[in-house]
Amino acid sequence: MVEAAGILPHVVLRDRGRMCRDDREEARKVPDEWPTAGVVVATRDRPLLLERAVGSIVASRYPGCIKVYIVFDQTEPHLPEFELPPNRSVIGLVNTRSPGLAGARNTGIMAADTALIAFCDDDDEWLRDKLRLQVEALRNERRAIVATTGIAVAFRGRVHERVAARSTITLKDLVRSRTFELHPSSVVAWRRAVLEDIGLVDEQIPGGYGEDFEWQLRAATLAPILAVRRPLVRVHWHESSWFADRWDTIIESILYLLDRHPELRTDPHGLSRLYGRMAFAHAAAGRGSQARRIAWDTIRLNWRERRGYLAVAVSLRLVSAQTLLRLAHRTGRGI
């Protein structure tokens, strides 16, 4: 478990709009079963995308209170300008932990005073019924502590829906397949469970790559993760993806995950997927012989793992890594 220690964030901007309250009048309007949700939006120098993301959150058809915690990471803070409906508030913070997405999310988690904690990347959008349907799912399954939804991946004018195959995702499921549908922008969890049981987002992962998957592995050891099987988050992919060409970071982070979570080595199918990603990253970085060696290990574990063959093709310069990435993104998938 990642410890919930660190410096509390400094609030740099006051709330806009009407504050969420639990006093007499508001308590009568909002039933007890609609707990207050704190939504952490980490951002860095993308004001227009941030405005769209926050606008989609505050427009949620959720009867309870929503507090949006915008955490500015390595950038000057500036809140989006728009009117807020009742029972919604926006709070600006500066990332006081390690630079990057993990530290920014943890800054928001520590600042929140809400029953629920949720995430939304600054370039994604929530559909209006997302939060309500997730809270209903959590209420119906008392043992659950984390709920997710399906996603709609938007890339170059095309939208591809990705929905989990089942409504509960176990640790075994995650070990076998990362389950890309469990996107961090769809995650909602009980904040107390995050602080006391699951732990904060791991800030030690190289480059912050795969920090959401690592957190989900820890969460799934406690209880299955709920999946609302509807595409309720629009995920926008674009050319400026942080990890489009950070091949060495990807390799280092996968090795970190394998060391931290030995269970990832227990399923040949899941392990071949991780090896295949490392092989592809080595090939894209120009290390052909190393890529082919790991690709062979990939195929030995699971001969159907396509990443092994793609890595060989890139290593032999039959096709470029960028071309394959573009083709995969057009179908709403990654490599």
C-alpha positions as CSV (number, residue, x, y, z in Angstrom):
1,M,0.0,0.0,0.0
2,V,1.3,3.5,-0.8
3,E,1.2,5.6,2.3
4,A,-1.1,8.6,2.6
5,A,1.5,10.8,3.9
6,G,2.8,14.2,2.7
7,I,2.2,17.9,2.8
8,L,-1.4,19.0,2.6
9,P,-2.0,21.1,-0.6
10,H,-2.3,24.8,-0.6
11,V,-5.6,26.2,-1.8
12,V,-4.7,28.9,-4.3
13,L,-8.1,30.0,-5.6
14,R,-11.4,30.3,-3.8
15,D,-14.4,28.3,-4.8
16,R,-16.6,29.6,-7.6
17,G,-20.3,29.3,-7.6
18,R,-22.5,28.0,-4.8
19,M,-20.7,25.8,-2.2
20,C,-21.9,22.3,-1.5
21,R,-23.4,22.3,1.9
22,D,-24.7,19.8,4.4
23,D,-26.8,22.2,6.4
24,R,-30.6,22.0,7.1
25,E,-32.0,23.2,3.8
26,E,-29.6,21.3,1.5
27,A,-29.9,18.1,3.6
28,R,-33.6,18.0,2.9
29,K,-33.1,18.4,-0.8
30,V,-30.4,15.7,-1.2
31,P,-31.2,12.2,0.1
32,D,-28.6,10.5,2.3
33,E,-27.9,7.9,-0.4
34,W,-26.2,10.5,-2.6
35,P,-22.9,11.0,-1.0
36,T,-20.7,14.0,-1.8
37,A,-18.2,13.3,-4.6
38,G,-14.8,14.9,-4.9
39,V,-13.5,14.8,-8.5
40,V,-9.7,15.3,-8.9
41,V,-8.7,16.8,-12.3
42,A,-4.9,17.1,-12.7
43,T,-3.9,19.6,-15.4
44,R,-0.9,21.2,-17.0
45,D,-1.1,24.0,-19.5
46,R,-4.3,22.8,-21.3
47,P,-6.9,25.5,-20.3
48,L,-9.3,24.9,-23.1
49,L,-9.4,21.1,-22.6
50,L,-9.6,21.7,-18.8
51,E,-12.7,23.9,-19.3
52,R,-14.4,21.2,-21.3
53,A,-13.6,18.5,-18.8
54,V,-14.8,20.5,-15.8
55,G,-17.9,21.6,-17.6
56,S,-18.9,18.0,-18.2
57,I,-18.4,17.1,-14.5
58,V,-20.5,19.9,-13.1
59,A,-23.2,19.2,-15.6
60,S,-23.6,15.7,-14.2
61,R,-27.2,14.5,-13.5
62,Y,-26.2,13.6,-10.0
63,P,-28.6,14.6,-7.1
64,G,-25.7,14.9,-4.6
65,C,-23.0,17.4,-4.2
66,I,-19.9,17.5,-6.5
67,K,-16.7,19.2,-5.6
68,V,-14.2,19.5,-8.4
69,Y,-10.5,19.8,-7.2
70,I,-8.4,21.1,-10.1
71,V,-4.7,20.4,-9.3
72,F,-2.3,22.5,-11.3
73,D,0.9,20.6,-11.9
74,Q,4.0,22.6,-12.8
75,T,1.9,25.4,-14.1
76,E,0.4,28.7,-13.0
77,P,-3.1,28.1,-11.6
78,H,-6.1,29.6,-13.3
79,L,-9.7,28.4,-12.9
80,P,-12.0,28.1,-15.9
81,E,-14.6,30.9,-16.2
82,F,-18.2,29.6,-16.2
83,E,-21.3,29.7,-14.1
84,L,-21.8,26.8,-11.7
85,P,-25.2,25.2,-11.0
86,P,-26.3,24.6,-7.4
87,N,-24.6,21.9,-5.4
88,R,-21.4,22.2,-7.4
89,S,-18.1,23.8,-6.5
90,V,-14.6,24.1,-8.1
91,I,-11.5,24.4,-6.0
92,G,-8.0,25.2,-7.4
93,L,-4.9,23.6,-5.9
94,V,-1.2,23.5,-6.5
95,N,0.5,20.1,-6.7
96,T,2.5,19.9,-3.5
97,R,3.8,16.3,-4.0
98,S,6.1,14.9,-6.7
99,P,5.7,16.5,-10.1
100,G,3.4,14.6,-12.5
101,L,0.0,13.0,-12.7
102,A,0.4,10.7,-9.7
103,G,1.5,13.4,-7.4
104,A,-1.2,15.7,-8.6
105,R,-3.9,13.1,-8.1
106,N,-2.7,12.4,-4.6
107,T,-2.7,16.2,-3.8
108,G,-6.4,16.2,-4.7
109,I,-7.2,13.1,-2.7
110,M,-5.6,14.5,0.4
111,A,-7.4,17.9,0.0
112,A,-10.8,16.4,-0.5
113,D,-13.3,16.2,2.4
114,T,-15.8,14.1,0.5
115,A,-17.2,10.6,0.9
116,L,-16.3,9.6,-2.7
117,I,-13.2,10.3,-4.7
118,A,-13.1,10.3,-8.5
119,F,-10.7,11.1,-11.3
120,C,-11.1,12.8,-14.7
121,D,-8.2,13.5,-17.0
122,D,-8.2,17.1,-18.2
123,D,-8.7,16.1,-21.8
124,D,-11.7,13.7,-21.2
125,E,-15.4,14.2,-20.7
126,W,-18.0,12.7,-18.4
127,L,-21.4,11.9,-19.8
128,R,-24.2,13.3,-17.6
129,D,-25.4,10.0,-16.0
130,K,-22.0,8.6,-15.3
131,L,-21.7,9.4,-11.6
132,R,-25.3,8.6,-10.7
133,L,-25.1,5.1,-12.2
134,Q,-21.9,4.4,-10.5
135,V,-23.2,5.4,-7.1
136,E,-26.2,3.2,-7.7
137,A,-23.9,0.3,-8.5
138,L,-21.9,0.9,-5.3
139,R,-25.0,1.1,-3.2
140,N,-26.3,-2.2,-4.6
141,E,-23.0,-4.0,-3.9
142,R,-22.0,-3.1,-0.4
143,R,-18.7,-4.9,-0.5
144,A,-17.5,-2.9,-3.5
145,I,-15.2,0.1,-3.0
146,V,-14.4,1.0,-6.6
147,A,-16.6,1.5,-9.6
148,T,-15.7,2.2,-13.2
149,T,-17.6,2.6,-16.5
150,G,-17.0,1.9,-20.2
151,I,-15.5,4.5,-22.4
152,A,-15.9,6.0,-25.9
153,V,-12.4,6.6,-27.5
154,A,-12.4,9.6,-29.8
155,F,-9.5,9.9,-32.3
156,R,-9.4,11.9,-35.5
157,G,-13.2,12.2,-35.8
158,R,-13.9,8.6,-35.1
159,V,-15.4,7.2,-31.8
160,H,-15.0,3.6,-30.7
161,E,-16.9,2.3,-27.7
162,R,-15.0,0.1,-25.2
163,V,-17.0,-1.7,-22.5
164,A,-15.9,-4.3,-20.0
165,A,-16.9,-7.9,-20.7
166,R,-18.5,-8.3,-17.3
167,S,-19.9,-6.2,-14.5
168,T,-17.2,-7.2,-11.9
169,I,-13.5,-7.3,-12.5
170,T,-11.4,-9.5,-10.3
171,L,-7.6,-9.5,-9.6
172,K,-7.4,-12.6,-11.8
173,D,-9.0,-10.6,-14.6
174,L,-6.5,-7.8,-14.3
175,V,-3.5,-10.1,-14.2
176,R,-4.7,-11.8,-17.4
177,S,-5.5,-8.5,-19.2
178,R,-5.0,-4.9,-18.2
179,T,-8.7,-4.3,-19.1
180,F,-8.2,-1.0,-20.9
181,E,-11.9,-0.2,-20.4
182,L,-11.2,0.5,-16.7
183,H,-9.9,4.0,-17.7
184,P,-8.8,6.3,-14.8
185,S,-11.3,9.0,-15.9
186,S,-14.1,6.5,-15.1
187,V,-12.9,5.6,-11.6
188,V,-15.0,6.4,-8.5
189,A,-14.0,5.0,-5.0
190,W,-14.8,5.5,-1.4
191,R,-12.2,7.9,-0.2
192,R,-11.8,6.3,3.2
193,A,-11.0,3.0,1.5
194,V,-8.4,4.8,-0.6
195,L,-6.7,6.3,2.4
196,E,-6.9,3.3,4.7
197,D,-6.8,0.3,2.5
198,I,-5.9,0.7,-1.2
199,G,-3.4,3.6,-0.7
200,L,-2.6,6.6,-2.8
201,V,-1.4,6.5,-6.4
202,D,2.1,5.2,-6.6
203,E,4.4,8.2,-7.3
204,Q,7.5,6.0,-7.7
205,I,6.6,4.4,-11.0
206,P,9.0,5.5,-13.7
207,G,7.5,8.4,-15.6
208,G,4.1,7.7,-14.1
209,Y,3.4,5.2,-16.8
210,G,0.8,2.5,-15.7
211,E,0.1,4.1,-12.3
212,D,-3.6,3.6,-12.8
213,F,-3.2,-0.1,-13.5
214,E,-0.9,-0.5,-10.5
215,W,-3.5,1.2,-8.3
216,Q,-6.3,-1.0,-9.7
217,L,-4.3,-4.2,-8.9
218,R,-4.1,-3.1,-5.2
219,A,-7.8,-2.2,-5.2
220,A,-8.8,-5.6,-6.7
221,T,-6.9,-7.5,-4.0
222,L,-9.5,-6.1,-1.6
223,A,-12.7,-6.6,-3.6
224,P,-13.8,-7.0,-7.2
225,I,-14.0,-3.7,-9.2
226,L,-17.5,-2.8,-10.4
227,A,-17.9,-2.0,-14.1
228,V,-21.0,-0.1,-15.3
229,R,-21.2,-1.6,-18.8
230,R,-22.0,1.6,-20.6
231,P,-19.6,4.0,-22.4
232,L,-20.0,7.0,-20.0
233,V,-16.7,8.7,-20.4
234,R,-15.4,10.2,-23.7
235,V,-11.6,9.7,-23.9
236,H,-9.9,11.9,-26.3
237,W,-6.7,10.6,-27.9
238,H,-4.4,13.1,-29.7
239,E,-0.9,13.3,-31.1
240,S,0.5,15.0,-27.9
241,S,0.0,11.8,-25.8
242,W,2.6,11.9,-23.0
243,F,3.7,8.3,-23.8
244,A,3.5,8.2,-27.5
245,D,7.3,7.9,-27.9
246,R,8.7,7.5,-24.3
247,W,9.9,4.0,-25.0
248,D,12.5,3.7,-22.3
249,T,10.0,4.9,-19.7
250,I,7.5,2.3,-20.8
251,I,10.1,-0.5,-20.4
252,E,11.3,0.7,-17.0
253,S,7.7,1.0,-15.7
254,I,6.8,-2.5,-16.8
255,L,9.8,-3.9,-15.1
256,Y,8.8,-1.9,-12.0
257,L,5.3,-3.4,-12.1
258,L,6.6,-7.0,-12.5
259,D,8.8,-6.5,-9.5
260,R,6.1,-4.9,-7.3
261,H,3.4,-7.3,-8.3
262,P,4.7,-10.9,-8.6
263,E,1.2,-12.1,-9.4
264,L,1.7,-10.6,-12.9
265,R,4.1,-13.5,-13.7
266,T,1.5,-16.2,-12.8
267,D,-0.6,-15.9,-16.0
268,P,1.2,-16.6,-19.3
269,H,-1.4,-14.7,-21.3
270,G,-1.0,-11.6,-19.1
271,L,2.8,-11.9,-18.9
272,S,3.0,-12.2,-22.7
273,R,1.1,-8.9,-23.1
274,L,3.6,-7.1,-20.9
275,Y,6.6,-8.7,-22.6
276,G,5.1,-7.8,-26.0
277,R,4.9,-4.1,-24.9
278,M,8.5,-4.2,-23.8
279,A,9.6,-5.8,-27.1
280,F,7.7,-3.2,-29.1
281,A,9.2,-0.4,-27.1
282,H,12.7,-1.8,-27.6
283,A,12.0,-2.1,-31.4
284,A,10.7,1.5,-31.6
285,A,13.8,2.7,-29.7
286,G,16.0,1.1,-32.3
287,R,17.3,-1.9,-30.3
288,G,16.4,-4.6,-32.8
289,S,18.2,-7.6,-31.4
290,Q,16.9,-7.0,-27.9
291,A,13.4,-6.5,-29.3
292,R,13.5,-9.8,-31.1
293,R,14.8,-11.6,-28.1
294,I,11.9,-10.4,-25.9
295,A,9.5,-10.9,-28.8
296,W,10.5,-14.6,-28.9
297,D,9.8,-14.8,-25.1
298,T,6.4,-13.2,-25.8
299,I,5.4,-15.7,-28.5
300,R,6.6,-18.6,-26.4
301,L,4.2,-17.6,-23.6
302,N,1.3,-17.0,-26.0
303,W,1.7,-17.5,-29.7
304,R,-1.5,-15.3,-30.3
305,E,0.0,-12.2,-28.7
306,R,0.2,-9.8,-31.7
307,R,2.6,-7.4,-30.0
308,G,5.5,-10.0,-30.4
309,Y,5.0,-10.1,-34.1
310,L,4.6,-6.3,-34.4
311,A,7.8,-5.8,-32.5
312,V,9.7,-8.1,-34.9
313,A,8.3,-6.2,-37.9
314,V,9.4,-2.9,-36.4
315,S,12.8,-4.2,-35.4
316,L,13.4,-5.4,-39.0
317,R,12.2,-2.0,-40.3
318,L,9.4,-3.5,-42.3
319,V,7.0,-0.8,-40.8
320,S,7.5,2.1,-38.4
321,A,6.3,2.1,-34.8
322,Q,4.5,5.4,-35.4
323,T,2.5,3.9,-38.3
324,L,1.4,1.0,-36.2
325,L,0.4,3.3,-33.4
326,R,-1.7,5.4,-35.7
327,L,-3.5,2.4,-37.1
328,A,-4.2,1.1,-33.6
329,H,-5.6,4.4,-32.4
330,R,-7.9,4.5,-35.4
331,T,-9.7,1.5,-33.9
332,G,-9.7,2.9,-30.4
333,R,-6.8,0.7,-29.2
334,G,-3.2,1.0,-28.2
335,I,-0.2,-1.3,-28.5
